[in-house]
């Protein structure tokens, strides 16, 4: 769930200036108001990205709090830049390499998102590749690694190669998202050993049954 300007928006290959309110293209939602959308669809768990905070242009904390109260588990990328921002959070925080300098990383119950838009997005400037980031993360106790190819969001096309390489380099749980197009993709991800996937476009276009997100598993 990408939130921008207080509304849920549909991702489009990472071109955030082109994102439109989700209800305009969704076959299962009549609203783009975050809490109402969750009530309408009924997901067990939800991933939220606050695009305004990630881009340093605003804050959707109120909307995020409302969504968190309505689901069993929420994972939130709030564009965090300091560890102090995620203390005592009422959700599982995500530290994204696009906004968080990994030189500040410590052991903790958060997910580290390796953000990719054709190339690695690395605020720290320390790393040359995804593999370099994974090797660095192996020295920390964290909840999981999220491999997020932002340029594949909304494209209904996913390259499993990068997550396969990550799985071969770490004992951390690995999650992914962006471009999942069918239940077959989800089954393949599970068979590979991924601990979870983010789905949105395929769900809203009716390619993946809504009962999958209501159960929270395939």
DAKAJO-V301122 format. One record per residue. RES is the residue in one letter. PSI is psi in radians with two decimals (none if undefined). D_CENTER is the distance of its C-alpha to the mean C-alpha in whole Angstrom. Layout:
[[RES/PSI/D_CENTER] [RES/PSI/D_CENTER]]
This chain:
[[X/1.89/8] [X/2.22/9] [X/2.26/12] [X/2.21/14] [X/0.57/18] [X/0.10/18] [X/2.64/16] [X/2.30/14] [X/2.75/14] [X/2.17/13] [X/2.61/11] [X/1.51/14] [X/0.51/14] [X/0.05/12] [X/1.44/16] [X/-0.45/15] [X/-0.21/18] [X/-0.01/19] [X/2.38/16] [X/2.79/18] [X/2.40/18] [X/-0.58/16] [X/-0.31/20] [X/-0.47/21] [X/-0.14/20] [X/2.50/19] [X/-0.10/21] [X/-0.07/20] [X/2.41/20] [X/0.06/23] [X/2.72/21] [X/0.12/18] [X/2.10/19] [X/-0.95/16] [X/-0.67/18] [X/-0.62/20] [X/-0.76/17] [X/-0.71/16] [X/-0.67/20] [X/-0.77/21] [X/-0.67/18] [X/0.75/18] [X/2.58/15] [X/-0.77/15] [X/2.77/12] [X/2.50/9] [X/2.31/5] [X/2.33/6] [X/2.12/6] [X/1.65/10] [X/-0.55/11] [X/-0.75/15] [X/-0.67/14] [X/-0.67/12] [X/0.01/15] [X/0.57/18] [X/0.02/19] [X/-2.83/19] [X/2.32/17] [X/0.61/16] [X/-0.72/17] [X/-0.83/19] [X/-0.67/17] [X/-0.75/14] [X/-0.72/17] [X/-0.72/18] [X/-0.75/15] [X/-0.60/15] [X/-0.30/19] [X/-0.08/18] [X/2.87/16] [X/-0.74/16] [X/2.33/13] [X/2.39/10] [X/2.18/8] [X/2.15/8] [X/1.81/7] [X/0.43/11] [X/0.64/12] [X/2.42/14] [X/-0.22/17] [X/2.53/19] [X/-0.55/18] [X/-0.40/21] [X/-0.34/18] [X/0.12/16] [X/2.34/20] [X/0.56/20] [X/2.56/17] [X/0.51/17] [X/3.05/13] [X/1.99/11] [X/2.60/11] [X/2.22/8] [X/1.89/11] [X/2.41/9] [X/-0.33/12] [X/-0.60/13] [X/-0.43/14] [X/2.25/15] [X/1.93/18] [X/-0.19/18] [X/-0.29/22] [X/-0.01/21] [X/2.48/19] [X/2.94/21] [X/2.51/20] [X/2.92/18] [X/1.05/16] [X/2.90/13] [X/2.41/10] [X/2.15/10] [X/2.13/8] [X/1.81/10] [X/2.27/10] [X/2.26/12] [X/1.48/14] [X/-0.72/17] [X/2.92/17] [X/2.29/16] [X/1.97/15] [X/1.74/16] [X/-0.53/18] [X/-0.48/20] [X/0.23/22] [X/-0.45/23] [X/2.56/21] [X/-0.29/22] [X/2.89/20] [X/-0.72/17] [X/-0.66/19] [X/-0.71/21] [X/-0.78/17] [X/-0.79/17] [X/-0.69/21] [X/-0.77/21] [X/-0.41/18] [X/-0.31/20] [X/0.07/23] [X/2.67/21] [X/1.84/20] [X/2.98/16] [X/-0.74/14] [X/2.95/12] [X/2.30/11] [X/2.12/7] [X/1.98/9] [X/1.65/7] [X/1.60/10] [X/-0.57/9] [X/-0.20/13] [X/-0.12/12] [X/2.25/10] [X/0.07/13] [X/-0.21/15] [X/0.64/15] [X/2.10/16] [X/2.35/14] [X/1.91/16] [X/-0.17/16] [X/-0.78/18] [X/-0.70/16] [X/-0.53/14] [X/-0.72/18] [X/-0.72/19] [X/-0.77/17] [X/-0.57/18] [X/-0.13/21] [X/-0.15/21] [X/2.72/19] [X/-0.05/20] [X/2.64/17] [X/2.49/14] [X/2.30/12] [X/2.84/9] [X/3.07/7] [X/2.94/6] [X/1.64/8] [X/-0.01/12] [X/2.31/12] [X/-0.21/16] [X/2.95/18] [X/-0.51/18] [X/-0.67/20] [X/-0.72/17] [X/-0.70/15] [X/-0.70/19] [X/-0.74/19] [X/-0.73/15] [X/-0.76/17] [X/-0.55/20] [X/-0.37/19] [X/0.13/18] [X/2.49/14] [X/-0.20/13] [X/2.79/10] [X/2.59/8] [X/2.26/6] [X/2.51/9] [X/-1.19/10] [X/-0.83/13] [X/-0.58/15] [X/-0.87/15] [X/-0.41/16] [X/0.03/19] [X/0.23/20] [X/-0.43/19] [X/2.27/18] [X/2.42/20] [X/-0.41/18] [X/-0.42/20] [X/-0.80/17] [X/-0.42/15] [X/-0.61/18] [X/-0.55/18] [X/0.31/15] [X/2.92/16] [X/none/18]]
